[in-house]
Amino acid sequence: MTTLGDTSGGPSRREREQAQHRREARQAAERLLAKKSFRDITVQEIAREAEFSVGYLYKLYPGKEDIFAEVIRRRHRQLVELIEAQAGEGGDPLDALARVVRAIFAWMGENLAYTSSSLRDLHLFAQSRPELVDELRRSDRAMHERITRLAARAIDHRQLAAQSPELIARTLRALTWGFIKEGLMDEEYRSDHGAVAEHVLQVLRRAFAPGGDSPDC
């Protein structure tokens, strides 16, 4: 559908405005996550934060879960794209692993409210939005496989010990998420997440150093 005078074939002005308002609703919902959990946020609060009427918000989204489901989907896609960009296809695989870890911690540090909420509340979508949870699991698996391939390349380059690439990837995942979960409650982490990323890399280097030597990340 296009408006009179719009011959570009693109979205109409009304469609562009609606897309903008949907974005504003999602941003309002995310701001509220910094103050309370998903389950405690109401549609009325989102509407007030976005400066919409409740009735208009319901025209944009059927309900609260729909808003947060889209927030989660978009944020997760953003993280996946970030990891893909840092992983690259060529170059030094250990450097790529280090870039991925640093990028994850930087992203999480910049999006603490969302990160905290997703860790705390994502299970609430398991029954009401199983397709969303399945989508996130497939995406997580793809990211894990990407990091596993990097670990395999690092082993081939003799940058990491000849261990299972799957084991290395799972260890890195456990370290990363463990520090993130602990760090969400730690003011020092929130102010210097980069230092935590370097600590994770240091642990990984020592745990999987070839011949007992610590390679540089």
Backbone as numpy.savetxt, mean C-alpha at the origin, in Angstrom:
# Nx Ny Nz CAx CAy CAz Cx Cy Cz
-21.85 9.57 -22.75 -22.69 10.75 -22.75 -21.81 12.00 -22.75
-22.08 12.97 -23.64 -21.33 14.21 -23.68 -22.27 15.38 -23.63
-21.78 16.49 -23.15 -22.61 17.69 -23.09 -22.56 18.39 -24.43
-23.50 19.33 -24.64 -23.57 20.09 -25.88 -22.25 20.83 -26.08
-21.67 20.68 -27.24 -20.43 21.35 -27.55 -19.21 20.53 -27.22
-19.37 19.40 -26.53 -18.25 18.52 -26.21 -18.21 17.42 -27.25
-17.27 17.53 -28.17 -17.16 16.54 -29.25 -15.92 15.69 -29.08
-15.29 15.75 -27.92 -14.03 15.03 -27.73 -14.25 13.54 -27.51
-15.46 13.16 -27.14 -15.70 11.76 -26.82 -15.31 11.40 -25.41
-14.77 12.35 -24.64 -14.37 12.10 -23.26 -15.54 12.27 -22.32
-15.25 12.22 -21.02 -16.33 12.36 -20.03 -16.95 13.76 -20.09
-18.23 13.83 -19.80 -18.92 15.12 -19.78 -18.51 15.91 -18.55
-18.88 17.18 -18.52 -18.56 18.01 -17.36 -19.20 17.42 -16.11
-20.42 16.95 -16.23 -21.10 16.35 -15.07 -20.34 15.13 -14.58
-19.86 14.31 -15.51 -19.12 13.11 -15.12 -17.79 13.48 -14.46
-17.14 14.52 -14.98 -15.88 14.97 -14.38 -16.12 15.51 -12.97
-17.19 16.25 -12.80 -17.52 16.78 -11.48 -17.83 15.66 -10.50
-18.56 14.67 -10.98 -18.89 13.54 -10.10 -17.63 12.78 -9.70
-16.71 12.59 -10.66 -15.45 11.92 -10.34 -14.66 12.71 -9.30
-14.66 14.02 -9.44 -13.98 14.88 -8.48 -14.63 14.78 -7.10
-15.94 14.75 -7.06 -16.64 14.65 -5.78 -16.43 13.28 -5.13
-16.34 12.25 -5.94 -16.04 10.92 -5.40 -14.64 10.93 -4.77
-13.71 11.58 -5.47 -12.36 11.69 -4.93 -12.36 12.46 -3.61
-13.12 13.53 -3.55 -13.21 14.32 -2.31 -13.84 13.50 -1.18
-14.79 12.66 -1.51 -15.41 11.80 -0.49 -14.39 10.80 0.05
-13.57 10.23 -0.85 -12.54 9.28 -0.40 -11.50 9.99 0.46
-11.11 11.18 0.06 -10.13 11.94 0.84 -10.67 12.28 2.22
-11.95 12.62 2.27 -12.57 12.92 3.57 -12.57 11.68 4.46
-12.89 10.54 3.86 -12.90 9.29 4.63 -11.51 8.97 5.16
-10.49 9.19 4.35 -9.12 8.93 4.80 -8.71 9.87 5.93
-9.12 11.12 5.85 -8.79 12.05 6.93 -9.41 11.59 8.25
-10.59 11.05 8.17 -11.25 10.56 9.38 -10.54 9.34 9.96
-9.87 8.58 9.10 -9.15 7.40 9.58 -8.02 7.78 10.53
-7.55 9.00 10.43 -6.49 9.45 11.33 -7.02 9.66 12.75
-8.34 9.70 12.88 -8.96 10.00 14.18 -9.65 8.79 14.80
-10.16 7.90 13.96 -10.91 6.75 14.49 -10.88 5.61 13.50
-11.34 4.43 13.92 -11.31 3.26 13.05 -12.47 3.29 12.06
-12.32 2.47 11.02 -13.33 2.38 9.98 -14.72 2.08 10.55
-14.77 1.15 11.49 -16.07 0.72 12.02 -16.79 1.83 12.78
-16.03 2.80 13.28 -16.64 3.87 14.07 -16.99 5.11 13.26
-16.60 5.12 11.99 -16.88 6.28 11.14 -18.26 6.12 10.51
-19.04 7.17 10.51 -20.38 7.11 9.93 -20.43 7.85 8.60
-21.46 7.52 7.82 -21.68 8.23 6.56 -21.88 9.72 6.82
-22.57 10.03 7.89 -22.82 11.44 8.24 -21.50 12.18 8.47
-20.56 11.53 9.13 -19.27 12.17 9.39 -18.49 12.38 8.09
-18.54 11.40 7.20 -17.85 11.54 5.92 -18.45 12.69 5.13
-19.78 12.75 5.09 -20.46 13.83 4.37 -20.09 15.19 4.95
-20.05 15.28 6.26 -19.71 16.55 6.91 -18.26 16.94 6.61
-17.36 15.96 6.65 -15.95 16.23 6.37 -15.74 16.67 4.93
-16.50 16.07 4.01 -16.39 16.41 2.59 -17.21 17.64 2.22
-18.01 18.11 3.16 -18.90 19.25 2.94 -19.96 18.95 1.87
-20.49 17.72 1.94 -21.61 17.30 1.10 -22.82 17.04 2.00
-23.98 17.05 1.39 -25.15 16.56 2.12 -25.08 15.04 2.15
-25.72 14.45 3.15 -25.74 12.99 3.23 -26.41 12.40 2.00
-27.49 13.03 1.56 -28.19 12.55 0.38 -27.32 12.54 -0.85
-26.51 13.59 -1.03 -25.64 13.64 -2.20 -24.54 12.59 -2.10
-24.02 12.37 -0.89 -22.98 11.35 -0.72 -23.51 9.98 -1.12
-24.78 9.71 -0.79 -25.37 8.43 -1.18 -25.56 8.32 -2.69
-25.60 9.45 -3.39 -25.65 9.40 -4.85 -24.28 9.04 -5.43
-23.24 9.38 -4.69 -21.88 9.07 -5.14 -21.49 7.64 -4.82
-21.88 7.17 -3.64 -21.55 5.82 -3.18 -22.76 5.23 -2.47
-23.02 3.93 -2.68 -24.17 3.30 -2.02 -24.07 3.29 -0.50
-22.84 3.24 0.03 -22.68 3.18 1.47 -21.25 3.38 1.90
-21.03 3.36 3.20 -19.71 3.60 3.77 -18.69 2.57 3.29
-19.07 1.32 3.25 -18.13 0.28 2.85 -17.66 0.47 1.41
-18.53 0.99 0.56 -18.15 1.22 -0.83 -17.06 2.29 -0.93
-17.17 3.31 -0.09 -16.15 4.35 -0.08 -14.81 3.77 0.35
-14.82 3.05 1.46 -13.56 2.53 1.98 -13.00 1.41 1.11
-13.86 0.64 0.47 -13.37 -0.40 -0.44 -12.59 0.23 -1.59
-13.10 1.34 -2.10 -12.38 2.01 -3.19 -11.10 2.65 -2.69
-11.11 3.19 -1.48 -9.89 3.73 -0.89 -8.83 2.64 -0.81
-9.21 1.48 -0.28 -8.28 0.37 -0.12 -7.75 -0.09 -1.48
-8.65 -0.25 -2.43 -8.25 -0.73 -3.75 -7.26 0.23 -4.42
-7.55 1.50 -4.37 -6.68 2.49 -5.00 -5.34 2.62 -4.28
-5.37 2.62 -2.97 -4.12 2.72 -2.21 -3.24 1.49 -2.43
-3.86 0.32 -2.46 -3.10 -0.90 -2.67 -2.47 -0.89 -4.06
-3.23 -0.47 -5.05 -2.71 -0.39 -6.41 -1.53 0.58 -6.48
-1.65 1.67 -5.74 -0.56 2.65 -5.69 0.71 2.03 -5.14
0.58 1.23 -4.09 1.74 0.57 -3.49 2.35 -0.45 -4.44
1.51 -1.22 -5.11 2.00 -2.22 -6.07 2.79 -1.54 -7.19
2.26 -0.46 -7.72 2.93 0.26 -8.80 4.26 0.83 -8.32
4.31 1.28 -7.07 5.55 1.79 -6.50 6.60 0.69 -6.42
6.20 -0.48 -5.95 7.13 -1.60 -5.83 7.62 -2.03 -7.20
6.73 -2.10 -8.18 7.13 -2.46 -9.54 8.14 -1.47 -10.09
7.91 -0.19 -9.85 8.82 0.83 -10.36 10.20 0.71 -9.73
10.25 0.39 -8.44 11.53 0.28 -7.76 12.25 -1.03 -8.07
11.48 -2.08 -8.34 12.09 -3.39 -8.61 12.82 -3.38 -9.94
12.24 -2.74 -10.97 12.89 -2.67 -12.27 13.04 -4.04 -12.91
13.64 -4.07 -14.07 13.85 -5.33 -14.79 15.32 -5.71 -14.88
16.20 -4.73 -14.87 17.62 -5.03 -14.99 18.37 -4.43 -13.83
19.68 -4.32 -13.99 20.50 -3.71 -12.96 20.81 -4.64 -11.81
21.35 -4.07 -10.77 21.79 -4.83 -9.60 20.58 -5.28 -8.78
20.38 -6.60 -8.63 19.17 -7.09 -7.92 19.15 -6.73 -6.44
20.32 -6.70 -5.80 20.33 -6.36 -4.37 20.01 -4.88 -4.17
20.50 -4.06 -5.08 20.13 -2.64 -5.03 18.62 -2.48 -5.21
18.05 -3.28 -6.11 16.60 -3.21 -6.35 15.83 -3.62 -5.11
16.28 -4.68 -4.43 15.62 -5.09 -3.19 15.68 -3.97 -2.15
16.82 -3.32 -2.06 16.96 -2.22 -1.10 16.03 -1.07 -1.45
15.91 -0.77 -2.74 15.01 0.31 -3.16 13.57 -0.03 -2.81
13.19 -1.29 -3.01 11.83 -1.72 -2.70 11.53 -1.52 -1.21
12.44 -1.99 -0.36 12.23 -1.87 1.09 12.14 -0.40 1.50
13.05 0.41 1.01 13.03 1.84 1.36 11.75 2.50 0.88
11.32 2.13 -0.32 10.10 2.73 -0.87 8.87 2.33 -0.06
8.81 1.05 0.37 7.67 0.59 1.17 7.59 1.36 2.48
8.73 1.49 3.18 8.72 2.20 4.46 8.40 3.68 4.27
8.92 4.28 3.20 8.61 5.69 2.95 7.13 5.87 2.68
6.55 4.97 1.87 5.13 5.07 1.54 4.27 4.87 2.78
4.61 3.85 3.56 3.84 3.60 4.78 3.96 4.77 5.75
5.16 5.34 5.84 5.35 6.47 6.73 4.55 7.69 6.31
4.38 7.86 5.01 3.61 8.99 4.50 2.11 8.75 4.57
1.72 7.50 4.76 0.30 7.14 4.78 -0.03 6.34 6.04
0.40 6.86 7.19 0.26 6.12 8.44 -1.20 5.85 8.82
-2.06 6.82 8.60 -3.47 6.63 8.98 -4.08 5.49 8.18
-3.83 5.49 6.87 -4.36 4.41 6.04 -3.73 3.07 6.43
-2.40 3.06 6.61 -1.71 1.82 6.95 -2.25 1.24 8.24
-2.38 2.07 9.26 -2.88 1.61 10.55 -4.29 1.05 10.42
-5.14 1.75 9.68 -6.52 1.31 9.51 -6.59 0.00 8.74
-5.79 -0.15 7.69 -5.85 -1.38 6.89 -5.40 -2.58 7.71
-4.37 -2.39 8.53 -3.91 -3.49 9.38 -4.95 -3.85 10.44
-5.65 -2.84 10.92 -6.61 -3.04 12.01 -7.97 -3.52 11.51
-8.41 -2.99 10.37 -9.81 -3.17 9.97 -10.06 -4.00 8.72
-9.00 -4.38 8.00 -9.22 -5.05 6.72 -10.01 -6.34 6.86
-9.84 -7.02 8.00 -10.56 -8.28 8.20 -12.08 -8.08 8.19
-12.53 -6.86 8.46 -13.96 -6.59 8.49 -14.59 -6.74 7.10
-13.77 -6.67 6.06 -14.28 -6.79 4.70 -14.32 -8.25 4.22
-13.80 -9.17 5.03 -13.70 -10.56 4.59 -15.05 -11.15 4.21
-16.10 -10.81 4.95 -17.42 -11.35 4.66 -18.23 -10.44 3.75
-18.13 -9.13 3.98 -18.96 -8.21 3.20 -18.38 -7.93 1.82
-17.06 -8.03 1.66 -16.42 -7.75 0.38 -15.37 -8.82 0.08
-15.79 -10.09 -0.04 -14.79 -11.14 -0.28 -14.03 -10.95 -1.58
-14.68 -10.35 -2.59 -13.99 -10.14 -3.87 -12.85 -9.14 -3.71
-13.01 -8.16 -2.82 -11.94 -7.20 -2.57 -10.77 -7.89 -1.88
-11.06 -8.69 -0.88 -10.01 -9.40 -0.16 -9.27 -10.34 -1.09
-9.99 -11.05 -1.96 -9.36 -11.94 -2.93 -8.45 -11.15 -3.88
-8.92 -9.99 -4.31 -8.12 -9.15 -5.20 -6.82 -8.72 -4.52
-6.91 -8.34 -3.27 -5.72 -7.91 -2.53 -4.76 -9.08 -2.33
-5.29 -10.25 -2.08 -4.43 -11.43 -1.91 -3.69 -11.77 -3.19
-4.39 -11.68 -4.32 -3.73 -11.94 -5.61 -2.63 -10.92 -5.86
-2.93 -9.69 -5.53 -1.95 -8.62 -5.71 -0.75 -8.82 -4.80
-1.01 -9.19 -3.54 0.07 -9.46 -2.60 0.95 -10.60 -3.09
0.30 -11.62 -3.65 1.06 -12.76 -4.16 1.95 -12.34 -5.33
1.43 -11.48 -6.19 2.23 -10.99 -7.32 3.44 -10.20 -6.82
3.23 -9.37 -5.79 4.35 -8.61 -5.22 5.38 -9.56 -4.60
4.89 -10.57 -3.90 5.79 -11.54 -3.28 6.61 -12.26 -4.34
5.98 -12.65 -5.42 6.69 -13.34 -6.50 7.73 -12.43 -7.14
7.40 -11.14 -7.23 8.36 -10.17 -7.78 9.59 -10.10 -6.91
9.41 -10.03 -5.61 10.54 -9.95 -4.69 11.31 -11.27 -4.66
10.59 -12.39 -4.80 11.26 -13.69 -4.86 12.18 -13.77 -6.06
11.73 -13.24 -7.20 12.58 -13.25 -8.40 13.82 -12.37 -8.19
13.65 -11.25 -7.51 14.81 -10.41 -7.21 15.80 -11.16 -6.31
15.27 -11.86 -5.31 16.13 -12.63 -4.42 16.88 -13.71 -5.19
16.20 -14.37 -6.13 16.84 -15.40 -6.95 17.97 -14.81 -7.78
17.75 -13.63 -8.33 18.79 -12.98 -9.12 19.97 -12.59 -8.23
19.68 -12.12 -7.02 20.75 -11.75 -6.09 21.58 -12.98 -5.71
20.92 -14.12 -5.57 21.64 -15.37 -5.30 22.52 -15.72 -6.49
21.97 -15.61 -7.70 22.75 -15.91 -8.91 23.98 -15.01 -9.03
23.83 -13.76 -8.57 24.95 -12.81 -8.59 25.87 -12.98 -7.38
25.59 -13.98 -6.55 26.36 -14.25 -5.34 26.38 -13.06 -4.38
25.28 -12.34 -4.38 25.12 -11.23 -3.44 24.43 -11.69 -2.16
23.69 -12.78 -2.24 23.03 -13.39 -1.09 23.40 -14.86 -1.04
23.30 -15.44 0.16 23.63 -16.85 0.33 22.72 -17.73 -0.51
23.22 -18.90 -0.84 22.47 -19.83 -1.70 21.36 -20.50 -0.90
20.42 -19.71 -0.46 19.24 -20.19 0.24 18.06 -20.18 -0.73
16.92 -20.65 -0.26 15.71 -20.59 -1.07 15.30 -19.13 -1.29
15.11 -18.70 -2.54 14.62 -17.33 -2.78 13.28 -17.08 -2.09
12.46 -18.12 -2.02 11.16 -18.00 -1.34 11.36 -17.69 0.14
12.33 -18.36 0.76 12.63 -18.12 2.17 13.10 -16.68 2.38
13.97 -16.21 1.51 14.47 -14.85 1.63 13.33 -13.84 1.49
12.47 -14.06 0.50 11.34 -13.15 0.28 10.39 -13.15 1.48
10.13 -14.33 2.03 9.23 -14.41 3.19 9.86 -13.76 4.42
11.16 -13.94 4.58 11.86 -13.31 5.71 11.78 -11.79 5.59
12.02 -11.30 4.38 11.95 -9.86 4.16 10.55 -9.32 4.42
9.55 -10.07 3.99 8.16 -9.66 4.23 7.85 -9.61 5.72
8.29 -10.67 6.44 8.02 -10.72 7.89 8.72 -9.57 8.61
9.97 -9.29 8.23 10.70 -8.19 8.85 10.01 -6.86 8.57
9.65 -6.65 7.31 9.05 -5.38 6.91 7.74 -5.14 7.64
6.82 -6.12 7.57 5.51 -5.92 8.20 5.60 -5.93 9.72
6.54 -6.70 10.26 6.71 -6.69 11.71 7.14 -5.33 12.21
8.11 -4.73 11.53 8.57 -3.40 11.93 7.50 -2.35 11.70
6.73 -2.50 10.62 5.66 -1.53 10.35 4.60 -1.59 11.45
4.19 -2.81 11.81 3.16 -2.95 12.85 3.63 -2.39 14.18
4.89 -2.69 14.54 5.42 -2.16 15.79 5.61 -0.65 15.69
6.06 -0.20 14.52 6.38 1.20 14.36 5.18 2.12 14.39
4.01 1.60 14.06 2.82 2.44 14.08 2.53 3.00 15.46
3.05 2.33 16.49 2.84 2.79 17.86 4.06 3.54 18.40
5.07 3.72 17.54 6.35 4.27 17.99 6.58 5.64 17.35
6.67 6.66 18.15 6.88 8.02 17.63 8.19 8.12 16.87
9.22 7.40 17.32 10.52 7.46 16.65 10.40 6.92 15.22
9.64 5.85 15.05 9.43 5.31 13.71 8.69 6.31 12.84
7.66 6.92 13.39 6.87 7.85 12.59 7.69 9.05 12.14
8.71 9.41 12.92 9.52 10.56 12.56 10.73 10.18 11.72
11.13 8.91 11.73 12.33 8.49 10.99 12.16 7.06 10.48
11.17 6.88 9.60 10.93 5.53 9.07 12.07 5.07 8.17
12.85 6.02 7.62 13.99 5.65 6.79 15.02 4.86 7.56
15.24 5.22 8.82 16.21 4.51 9.66 15.75 3.08 9.92
14.44 2.90 10.06 13.91 1.55 10.27 14.12 0.70 9.02
13.92 1.29 7.85 14.15 0.57 6.60 15.60 0.10 6.52
16.53 0.97 6.91 17.94 0.59 6.88 18.23 -0.53 7.87
17.54 -0.52 9.00 17.73 -1.59 9.98 17.25 -2.93 9.41
16.11 -2.92 8.73 15.59 -4.14 8.10 16.59 -4.67 7.08
17.14 -3.78 6.27 18.12 -4.19 5.26 19.38 -4.76 5.91
19.78 -4.17 7.01 20.96 -4.66 7.72 20.73 -6.07 8.24
19.56 -6.32 8.81 19.23 -7.66 9.30 19.23 -8.66 8.14
18.65 -8.27 7.02 18.60 -9.16 5.85 20.01 -9.46 5.35
20.86 -8.46 5.26 22.23 -8.66 4.78 22.98 -9.64 5.67
22.82 -9.47 6.98 23.54 -10.33 7.90 23.00 -11.76 7.89
21.69 -11.88 7.76 21.08 -13.21 7.80 21.41 -14.03 6.57
21.54 -13.37 5.43 21.73 -14.10 4.17 23.01 -13.71 3.44
24.01 -13.26 4.19 25.28 -12.89 3.57 25.99 -14.13 3.04
26.49 -14.10 1.81 27.22 -15.25 1.27 28.55 -15.42 1.99
28.82 -16.60 2.48 30.09 -16.87 3.13 30.30 -16.12 4.43
29.18 -15.58 4.99 29.30 -14.87 6.26 29.68 -13.42 6.14
29.88 -12.94 4.90 30.22 -11.53 4.70 28.96 -10.74 4.42
28.92 -9.53 4.86 27.74 -8.69 4.66 27.88 -7.87 3.39
27.10 -8.15 2.35 27.16 -7.34 1.15 26.54 -5.98 1.39
26.86 -5.07 0.53 26.31 -3.71 0.66 25.00 -3.60 -0.07
24.00 -2.97 0.58 22.72 -2.64 -0.05 22.73 -1.17 -0.34
